[in-house]
């Protein structure tokens, strides 16, 4: 872990300085394992589409770095490829703060520590952010090569629309919550 572990860490500032709620979008994946790259591709494409103040991070290695990200943000949205019995291209959205992630959802990762393990370790350490949303896009092909399968490529636009809407809603919810809990002056 460390500062250089967060590759391509950028913030869409959009002219807005000092947004109260820190929202981080993390694209997880391996660009050399076909559909496993979908999280990285979604985060790259969303860089200039997300609301101002949203931090974008790409993780293409060990997911233990997610724990450090969870400690440094109010809201964390993770986008990752998953293996599932659902059809390839299916997009799952899970709220991971209240309930553990289903074991079968992320059990077959190409990462040394998968997203499920990182989330559950952070839960045990008391390091979860205020909100943690996981977007899992079911992959078809995780072989060593580049390029997404057609089903996964076709799912990206719908996933991006849902993520952008989520970011707006979560920013409003969290900002309102912070204002309610702010001490009177």
C-alpha positions in Angstrom: 0.0 0.0 0.0 1.1 3.5 -0.4 0.7 6.6 -2.6 2.0 5.1 -5.7 -0.3 2.1 -5.5 -3.3 4.1 -6.6 -2.7 4.3 -10.3 -4.3 7.0 -12.3 -5.8 8.7 -9.3 -7.7 11.8 -10.5 -10.4 14.1 -9.3 -13.0 15.6 -11.7 -12.9 19.1 -10.1 -15.2 20.7 -12.6 -14.5 24.1 -11.2 -15.8 23.2 -7.8 -13.5 23.4 -4.9 -13.9 21.8 -1.5 -17.0 19.5 -1.9 -18.0 18.3 1.5 -18.6 14.6 0.7 -15.7 12.6 -0.7 -16.9 10.1 -3.2 -14.4 7.8 -4.8 -15.1 5.6 -7.8 -12.6 2.7 -8.1 -12.3 0.7 -11.3 -10.7 -2.7 -10.5 -9.3 -5.1 -13.0 -6.6 -6.6 -15.1 -6.4 -5.2 -18.7 -4.6 -8.4 -19.8 -7.4 -10.8 -18.7 -10.2 -9.9 -21.2 -13.4 -9.1 -19.3 -11.6 -8.6 -16.1 -10.6 -5.2 -17.5 -14.2 -3.8 -17.4 -13.8 -2.0 -14.1 -10.7 -0.2 -15.4 -12.5 0.7 -18.7 -15.6 2.0 -16.9 -13.5 4.2 -14.6 -11.5 5.6 -17.5 -14.7 6.4 -19.4 -16.4 8.1 -16.4 -13.5 10.4 -15.6 -15.1 13.4 -17.3 -18.7 12.3 -17.0 -19.1 12.1 -13.2 -20.2 15.1 -11.1 -17.5 17.5 -9.9 -15.5 16.5 -6.9 -15.6 12.7 -7.6 -12.3 11.0 -7.2 -11.5 8.3 -9.8 -9.0 5.6 -9.0 -7.9 2.6 -11.0 -6.6 -0.5 -9.3 -5.0 -3.2 -11.4 -3.2 -5.2 -8.8 -3.7 -6.4 -5.2 -7.1 -5.4 -3.9 -5.7 -4.8 -0.4 -5.3 -1.2 -1.5 -9.1 -1.0 -1.4 -8.9 -1.0 2.4 -6.8 2.2 2.4 -9.2 3.8 0.0 -12.1 2.9 2.3 -10.5 4.7 5.2 -10.0 7.9 3.1 -13.5 8.4 1.6 -17.1 8.9 2.7 -18.6 7.0 -0.2 -16.8 4.3 -2.2 -18.2 2.8 -5.4 -16.3 -0.2 -6.8 -16.6 -1.5 -10.3 -15.3 -4.9 -11.0 -15.8 -7.9 -13.2 -17.4 -11.0 -11.6 -18.0 -14.6 -12.4 -21.6 -15.7 -11.8 -24.2 -18.1 -13.1 -26.0 -15.0 -14.4 -25.6 -14.3 -18.1 -22.5 -12.4 -19.2 -23.1 -8.6 -19.2 -25.4 -8.7 -16.2 -24.8 -5.8 -13.9 -25.2 -6.3 -10.2 -25.4 -3.4 -7.7 -24.8 -4.3 -4.0 -24.8 -2.1 -1.0 -21.9 -3.7 1.0 -22.0 -1.7 4.3 -25.0 -3.4 6.0 -24.6 -6.9 4.7 -21.7 -9.1 3.8 -21.1 -9.7 0.1 -22.3 -13.1 -1.2 -19.4 -15.5 -1.4 -20.3 -16.8 -4.8 -20.4 -13.3 -6.2 -16.7 -12.6 -6.2 -15.1 -15.9 -5.3 -13.4 -16.4 -8.7 -11.2 -13.3 -9.0 -8.0 -12.9 -11.1 -6.6 -10.7 -8.3 -4.4 -12.0 -5.5 -6.9 -10.6 -3.0 -10.3 -10.2 -4.4 -12.8 -7.4 -3.8 -15.0 -9.6 -1.5 -12.0 -10.4 0.7 -10.8 -6.8 0.9 -14.4 -5.6 1.8 -14.8 -8.2 4.5 -11.3 -7.5 5.9 -12.2 -3.8 6.1 -15.5 -4.7 7.8 -13.5 -6.7 10.5 -11.1 -3.8 10.9 -13.9 -1.2 11.3 -12.6 0.6 8.1 -15.7 0.6 5.9 -16.8 4.0 4.6 -20.2 5.5 5.3 -21.5 4.0 2.0 -20.0 1.2 -0.1 -21.6 0.3 -3.4 -20.2 -2.6 -5.5 -21.0 -2.8 -9.2 -20.2 -6.3 -10.5 -20.4 -6.9 -14.2 -20.6 -10.6 -15.1 -17.8 -11.5 -17.5 -17.7 -14.3 -20.0 -14.0 -14.6 -20.8 -11.1 -14.1 -18.3 -8.4 -15.6 -20.5 -5.0 -14.0 -21.0 -5.7 -11.5 -23.8 -7.0 -8.0 -24.3 -10.5 -6.8 -25.3 -13.9 -7.3 -23.8 -16.4 -9.8 -24.8 -19.4 -8.4 -26.7 -21.8 -9.0 -23.8 -19.6 -7.1 -21.4 -18.9 -4.3 -23.8 -22.6 -3.9 -24.4 -23.3 -3.6 -20.6 -20.9 -0.6 -20.1 -23.3 2.2 -21.1 -26.1 1.0 -18.8 -23.6 0.5 -15.9 -22.2 4.0 -16.4 -25.7 5.6 -16.4 -26.5 3.8 -13.1 -23.2 4.8 -11.6 -23.6 8.5 -12.5 -27.1 8.5 -11.1 -25.9 6.8 -7.9 -23.1 9.3 -7.4 -25.6 12.2 -7.6 -28.0 10.6 -5.2 -25.3 9.5 -2.8 -23.8 13.0 -2.8 -27.2 14.5 -1.9 -27.9 11.9 0.8 -24.5 12.2 2.4 -24.3 16.0 2.2 -27.8 16.2 3.9 -26.7 13.7 6.5 -23.6 15.8 7.3 -25.5 19.0 7.6 -28.0 17.3 10.0 -25.2 16.1 12.2 -23.2 19.3 12.1 -23.0 21.1 15.5 -24.8 24.4 15.8 -22.7 27.6 15.9 
